[in-house]
Amino acid sequence: MAELSTRHLLGIKGLTEQDIQLIFETADRFKDVLNQPQIRKVPSLRDLTIANIFFENSTRTRLSFELAEKRLSADVVNFAASSSSVSKGETLIDTVNNILAMKVDMVVMRHPYAGAATFLSKHVKAQIVNAGDGAHEHPTQALLDAFSIREKYGDVAGKKVVIVGDILHSRVALSNILCLKQLGAEVMVCGPTTLIPKYINALGVKVEHNLVKALNWCDVANMLRIQLERQDIKYFPSIREYTMLYGLNKEILNSLDKEITVMHPGPINRGVEITSDVADSKQSIILDQVENGVAIRMAVLYLLAGQTQ
Amino acid sequence: MQNLTLLDGQKFQITIQRLCRQLIENHNDFSETVLIGIQPRGIYLAKRVANELRKILPDSNIQQGDMVITFYRDDFRRRGAPLIPSETKMDFIIEGKKVVLMDDVLWSGRTIRAAMEAMLAYGRPQKVELLALVDRRYSRHLPIMPDYVGIDVDSIASQKVVVSWKETDGEDKIVLLSEIEK
């Protein structure tokens, strides 16, 4: 028997290494469940209702959470802010309390503002899972990324991972850095100076502005999308110039001394941060990441639900 | 704690061999039968029985798997913390096969109920039987009865039956543990 040290999953920051390993070990078993020959679901959460509340667009994460919930036999309600009373001026707490009044046990929330999940966890009774809050954290993405590295190499400790792209606006980058460091990996960030946060050194990561140097150093490269929707000013002259300096193509990949692993949290902008022949190459584990996402989310929901009583 | 050894040494081995002979009576060469040990402790019984059967029937293909039932338990969210499952190893489909579920100790029957549900993820068996090394009689919470029994034990709820295995614990032994009254 084992238990997470937290009642909510608000970010990687609140997790211990033991928590992460426990999530991984549980996710291993859920991967078995997803590959069962006939029935790919289990009844564990059959008496639970989970609300997926998305105040921001999402395809992969929402689908992945919904699938994870359904594979655990939970009842699921979906809520998208664009089609709700939020546009009529309702506050976040009111919205969520109204949903909870309909007897919902757990809330999976994505919100454009950093700290929204933490705020909610202090004001409502249900357990909260953060599915991305602004440019702050995206814990399940970091967990599934680290889980995919562990699956590929057997262990995360000692591996060298470079995160390339828009570090400044990326919640995936912050959660990944925290998660990988917690598990003993070496982390480097790479991108234009304007897209690297000022206080990045406080996180104990290396910084490199030359893509080829960064790729020669690493075992794994996690290529991030440029978050144009969060950029209110111009951070670089043009997308074309960004691609020339920080886009990963087959030519660069083949010129490296060793065979590195390529990851991407999606959605991919093909031809910008990564070319199609790299995204679809055998060095890419992008689709494994998506598959692992369901198992990781099942593990998180299962472990959180198990401790409610 | 007071320990009472119920079975060990050669008697333990004789019991396993008797169970194997009883299985052969019903399953002939095991071509249509699979043996499933229930994780965590039932797998040692299933492995031992499978190995004994392979010695007795060297030309047969004895199929044996380990099955996790953790996600199918009926006490999830009713105990302190969730149980962390072990690994399922079932590299066969049970569709149309005769299944023999195996566990070391049969007590309330709830594990077996969960196992029957978990098993369906691997197909619809033609028939399911239950083999228990120890049957703690008169303690069932559900209408479940074993088809093959190593030994019957009459015990009360506060007692515990522990099965040790040569392969993992150093010796074959079944012990009844009782709390000493103060």
Interface residues (C-beta under 8 A of the other chain):
Chain A: M1 A2 E3 L22 E25 T26 D28 R29 D32 V33 Q36 P37 Q38 I39 R40 V42 P43 S44 L45 D47 Y302 L303 A305 G306 Q307 T308 Q309
Chain B: V68 T70 F71 Y72 F76 R77 R78 R79 G80 A81 P82 L83 I84 P85 S86 E87 T88 I93 E95 E117 L120 A121 Y122 G123
